[in-house]
């Protein structure tokens, strides 16, 4: 199974690519690596942080999509009703925007670093935008 490192500020997480459930999303995201941006706290979705990607065209459709990611899940919303974005749930989350309920492609599942999730979310909430970086760790 292929894994990615996710760095948010000073914290490091490891996530498994969901290549069987979301093969097109995983392949598209792997082409972007290494991917770096800023993560901010969500407004409508609860305990999650997100990377707004504006009108970036992923060329993707829905695949393994959900509105209720579990703690440690990363979703890619391919755009449409709202802007393209990445969503990283650190707690209870119901994915939404000012346009209403959304569903994103669940393509990463955290396998290391769960104990840091709340601290990461609180840092983004109270200290503002943090750098986020995704790197390929290969097969593990």
Backbone torsions as a table, in degrees:
resi	resn	phi	psi	omega
1	UNK	NA	139.7	-178.4
2	UNK	-89.5	141.8	-177.1
3	UNK	-129.3	154.7	175.5
4	UNK	-122.3	146.9	168.2
5	UNK	-91.0	138.6	175.4
6	UNK	-121.6	117.3	177.3
7	UNK	-104.9	124.1	175.3
8	UNK	-124.4	110.8	-173.6
9	UNK	55.5	-128.4	-177.9
10	UNK	-85.0	-3.4	-173.9
11	UNK	-97.3	149.0	179.5
12	UNK	-124.6	132.9	177.8
13	UNK	-125.1	158.7	173.5
14	UNK	-124.0	132.2	-178.5
15	UNK	-128.8	146.8	177.4
16	UNK	-91.6	132.6	173.4
17	UNK	-72.3	134.0	179.0
18	UNK	-90.4	65.0	-172.7
19	UNK	-67.6	-27.8	177.9
20	UNK	-77.1	-40.6	-176.1
21	UNK	-82.7	-29.6	-176.8
22	UNK	-138.9	61.3	-174.4
23	UNK	-62.1	-40.3	-178.3
24	UNK	-70.1	-40.3	179.0
25	UNK	-65.1	-44.7	178.9
26	UNK	-61.0	-46.6	-179.3
27	UNK	-61.1	-43.4	-179.9
28	UNK	-64.5	-41.4	-178.7
29	UNK	-69.8	-38.0	178.5
30	UNK	-59.1	-32.1	178.5
31	UNK	-67.4	-21.6	-179.3
32	UNK	-86.4	-11.3	-173.7
33	UNK	-75.5	148.1	-7.3
34	UNK	-70.6	139.6	-177.0
35	UNK	-112.2	126.9	178.6
36	UNK	-132.5	144.2	-178.5
37	UNK	-164.9	-160.3	174.2
38	UNK	-116.9	143.1	176.8
39	UNK	-112.7	138.5	177.3
40	UNK	-126.9	166.5	-179.1
41	UNK	-78.8	144.4	178.7
42	UNK	-67.7	159.3	177.9
43	UNK	-100.3	-38.9	-170.8
44	UNK	-115.8	-13.1	-167.3
45	UNK	-95.4	-6.4	179.5
46	UNK	100.8	-128.4	-174.7
47	UNK	-95.1	83.7	-179.8
48	UNK	-158.6	159.6	172.4
49	UNK	-119.2	159.3	-177.1
50	UNK	-145.0	157.8	175.1
51	UNK	-115.5	105.2	177.7
52	UNK	-71.3	131.9	-178.3
53	UNK	-118.7	11.8	175.1
54	UNK	58.6	-132.0	-178.9
55	UNK	-100.4	28.9	174.5
56	UNK	-56.5	125.2	-177.9
57	UNK	-91.8	108.5	-179.7
58	UNK	-80.0	-19.8	-175.2
59	UNK	73.8	11.0	-175.8
60	UNK	-102.5	160.1	171.6
61	UNK	-118.8	-174.4	178.3
62	UNK	-67.6	140.6	-178.9
63	UNK	-161.3	120.5	-178.7
64	UNK	53.3	41.7	-172.9
65	UNK	-87.2	151.6	-179.8
66	UNK	-150.9	153.7	172.1
67	UNK	-100.9	-10.1	-175.2
68	UNK	-127.4	73.1	179.7
69	UNK	-66.4	150.5	174.5
70	UNK	-82.4	161.9	176.7
71	UNK	-54.9	122.2	179.5
72	UNK	95.6	0.4	176.8
73	UNK	-87.0	146.3	174.7
74	UNK	-118.8	129.0	180.0
75	UNK	-113.5	149.4	169.1
76	UNK	-116.0	115.1	175.3
77	UNK	-90.6	117.6	-172.2
78	UNK	-76.6	3.8	179.8
79	UNK	93.9	174.3	-178.8
80	UNK	132.4	-91.8	179.6
81	UNK	-70.4	-38.1	-179.3
82	UNK	-128.7	-177.7	-178.7
83	UNK	-73.3	158.8	175.5
84	UNK	-64.2	140.1	-179.7
85	UNK	-161.4	161.4	168.2
86	UNK	-106.1	139.4	178.1
87	UNK	-126.4	128.9	-178.9
88	UNK	-120.7	106.0	-177.8
89	UNK	-79.6	128.9	175.5
90	UNK	-111.0	-5.9	179.2
91	UNK	-161.8	-147.1	-179.9
92	UNK	-65.8	130.5	-173.5
93	UNK	-147.6	136.9	171.2
94	UNK	-129.8	103.0	-170.0
95	UNK	-64.1	121.5	-178.2
96	UNK	-154.7	168.0	174.5
97	UNK	-139.4	-176.1	177.3
98	UNK	-64.9	-14.6	177.2
99	UNK	-85.2	-11.7	-178.5
100	UNK	118.5	-162.8	-177.0
101	UNK	-61.5	137.8	176.5
102	UNK	-124.6	162.8	172.0
103	UNK	-132.3	132.5	179.7
104	UNK	-118.4	158.8	-179.7
105	UNK	-77.1	113.9	177.4
106	UNK	-76.3	109.9	-176.3
107	UNK	-125.3	-8.8	176.5
108	UNK	-134.3	138.9	176.5
109	UNK	-127.3	123.4	-179.8
110	UNK	-62.0	133.5	176.0
111	UNK	-120.6	-15.3	176.6
112	UNK	-140.8	136.0	173.8
113	UNK	105.4	10.6	179.6
114	UNK	-53.3	-34.3	-176.8
115	UNK	-67.3	-13.6	-179.7
116	UNK	-98.9	-6.1	-172.5
117	UNK	-60.5	-49.4	-178.6
118	UNK	-62.3	-41.6	178.6
119	UNK	-62.0	-42.2	178.3
120	UNK	-62.0	-47.8	-179.8
121	UNK	-61.4	-43.9	179.6
122	UNK	-65.0	-38.3	178.5
123	UNK	-60.9	-46.9	-179.6
124	UNK	-65.2	-40.7	-179.9
125	UNK	-63.2	-48.1	-171.3
126	UNK	-94.6	-23.1	-178.8
127	UNK	-108.1	-9.7	177.6
128	UNK	93.9	-168.1	-174.3
129	UNK	-50.8	140.1	178.4
130	UNK	-127.6	149.6	175.1
131	UNK	-68.7	143.3	175.1
132	UNK	-130.1	139.2	-179.3
133	UNK	-141.9	133.1	176.9
134	UNK	-111.3	130.6	178.8
135	UNK	-132.4	143.7	-179.7
136	UNK	-77.3	126.5	175.5
137	UNK	-100.4	-6.0	-179.2
138	UNK	76.0	-158.9	-179.5
139	UNK	-77.0	140.5	178.0
140	UNK	-134.5	NA	NA
